[in-house]
């Protein structure tokens, strides 16, 4: 009789834990805040699997204390979506405003030109708004601090905020 109740009991416990984390995510309980980020991933399920994986791995990095790695992976996810949108919607305009840029496809564009220049051209062709450009440049600078040898050691709170913002920006650039 008791063993028949176990699956139901476990399900209720899991639901209670999920609800507790949702409530606690607005406070300073980092594990709950990380679980809140996982909830945000549901909102961007329409992304390509590889990009979604960047964000999943980013959150896993935050969970185990690899904050800089998590931030680098989150930037990679955002930039992949942004570059795909830019290339698919505005390839001809990119070639027009940057006639010296020679590339045959998106991969070559990303390999040959710095991300900062790709952001700039994104603004010039209207994919990136002026206000967003400044924020994205700041996020790129933070990513660079995390990816290259520096003394920058962001806290978990900073990492969570960074990933949260990049998920929000990613949603802006997912093609309808």
N, C-alpha and C positions, 0 to 999 in steps of 0.2 A: 504494500500500500504506500509506504513512504517513498520507494524508488520511483513510483509513478508520478509523484509530485515534484521530483527533482528538476526535470527539464523546465517545467513551468516556473519553479522557484528561481532557477538560474536566469531565465529570461527576464523575470521581474527585477532581479538584482542588476543585470546589465542595463536595463532601462533606467533604473534609479541612479546608477552611476553616471550614465549619459546625461540625465537631467541635472544631476549635481554639478557636473563639469560645465554645462551650459550656464548655470547660475554663477558658479565660481569664476568663470572666464572673464567676468567683468571686474574681478578683484585681482589681487596680486598672487594668485596661485598659478605658478608658471606651467605646471603640467596641464591644468585646466585650460590655460590660454593656448597651449600647443594643440590641445584637442579642439579648441575653437577654430584654429587655423585649418585643421583637417576638415572641419565642417565647411569652411570656405571653398575647399577644393570641389565640393559637390556643385558649386555654382559655375565651375569652369570645366565641366566634364566634356564639353564639345570640342576641347582642344585635341590636337593630335596626341597619341599615346606617349610619344617620346617627350613632349613638352610637359604633359601632366606628370610624367615620371620625374622630371627635374624638380617640380614642386614637392612631390611626395618625398624624394630623397632629401630635399632641403629641410623639410619638417623633421625627418628622421635625424638629420645632423643636429638640429636644435635640441631634440630630445636627449641626445647623448652628450651634449655640451660642445659640439664642434660648430660653434657659432659662425666663424668666418667661412667655413666650408658651406654651411647652410645658406649664407648670404650670397656667395658666389653662384651656387646652383639656382637660387631664386632669380638672380639677374639673368642667368642663361635661359631660363624658361621665358621670362618676359621678352628678352631681346630676340629670341627665336620667333615668337609670335609677331612682334613688332616688325622685324625684318621681312617676314613672309607677307604680312599685310602691305608693307611699303612696296615690295617687289611686285606682288600680284596686282595691286591697284594702280601703281604709278611708275612702272618700269620705263615707259617712254618719256615721262616727265623727268625722271632721274637722269636719263641719258641726255636730255635737252639742257638741264641746268648744270650738268657736269659732263660736258662733251669730252673732256680728257680722260674720264673714267672709262676704262675698257674692261668689260666683264661679260661672260657668256651666259651666266645663270646666277641664281641667288647665292649658291655656295661660293662662287668666285668673288661675288661682290663682298661677302662677309670676310673672305680670306684676304682680299687685297686692300681693303680700306678700314681704317680704325672705326670702332663703334661710335666714337664721338662725332666723326664726320658723317656717319650714316644717320645719326640723330639729327644733325644739322640739316642734311638734305631732306630728311623727313619733315622738318618744319617748313622748308622752302617749298615743298610740293603739297603741303596742306594735310599731311597725315598726322603730324604731331603739332598740337597747339602750342603757341608761344609760352604760355604759363606752364604747360606740361614739360616743355623742353628744359626749362631751368631745373625743374624737379628731377627729371630723368638724368640730366647731367650731374646733379648732385648724387643720385643713386649710383651712377657709373663711377664717380670718384670714390664713393664708399666701397663699391665692389673692387676697385683697383687697390684700395688700401688693404682689403681682405685677401686679395689674390697674390699680392706681391709682398716681399719681406718689408715689414714695417713694425712699429711697436704698437700698432692699433689692435686693441683687444676689446671688441664690443661686448657688452653684457647680454645676457639672455633676453632681457627686456628690449634692448636695441635690436637684436636679431629678430625677435617676434614682430616688432613694429615694422622693420624693413620688409620682411616676407609678406606681412599683411598688406602693406602699401603696394608691393609689386604684384600681388595677386589682383588687387583692385585695378591697377594699370593694365594688367594683362587682359582683364575682362573688357576694357575699352577697345582693345585692338583685335579681339577675336572677330573675324569676319561674320557678318550676319547671315 
